[in-house]
Amino acid sequence: MSAPSGGPGRDAPARLADVLRAFSGHASPRLLAASVAAALGAKLVLGAWSPWDAAAAAALLAWWPIHEWLIHVFVLHHRPRRIAGRTLDFETARLHRAHHRDPWRPELVFIPIHVFAAVPFTFAAAWLAPAAARPAALTALLVYYALSLHYEWVHFLAHTRYRPRTRAYRRLWRNHRLHHFKNERYWYGVTRLRGDRLLGTAPDAEATPTSPTCRSLGFDTGPGAAF
């Protein structure tokens, strides 16, 4: 699905080499690549390969579509709530609303940097796990960071002028653009789409009405907007 008017500007990367260069210049992919390298290095130093490593990887791969769906629905699309006279809102949700308003702004595409504050603690928890569980915990971290890096790549790709050549990536590219430009209530998966199928958010695109709130997510975005 092509973007409507107001799509990528002339400076948006259109060749795969340009997309890769632009992607690697952002902090989130660099931090995730470093996390993958650190987890892999720790696993290679520790060794102790066993069937539990395969089980940890398989479990994460099976869980990932649901993981993407839950985060997208309940964190990224979280709506501010008034509690005891105060507004409860999340920075990540605010940034995601800005991303929907301006889907071609590169810095809004990536995982917010403050999310990475938990990375050192996660490594520490894995390293301090009981000796028997530590090797599989490091494998789980390695797979999780690799899947997260792939998520960033697919998401960034969908917000460029480059159209993927492989069938699998064209499907992901189109699916995410449907979420942004067809109806924001569906197509929450980015790299794995089974979560949408399982949870009822993968309708027939041709039969789905175009939402007038894809960009605003139902919020007033004018000068007097509350959020």
ABEGO torsion letter per residue (X at the ends): XBBBBGBBBAABBABAAAAAAAAAABAAAAAAAAAAAAAAAAAAAAEGBBAAAAAAAAAAAAAAAAAAAAAAAAAAABBBBBBGGBBBBBAAAAAAAAAAABAABAAAABBBAAAAAAAAAAAAAAAABBAAAAAAAAAAAAAAAAAAAAAAAAAAAAABABBBABAAAAAAAAAAAAAAAABAABGABAABAAAAAAAGABBBAAABBBBAAAAAGGBBABAABAX
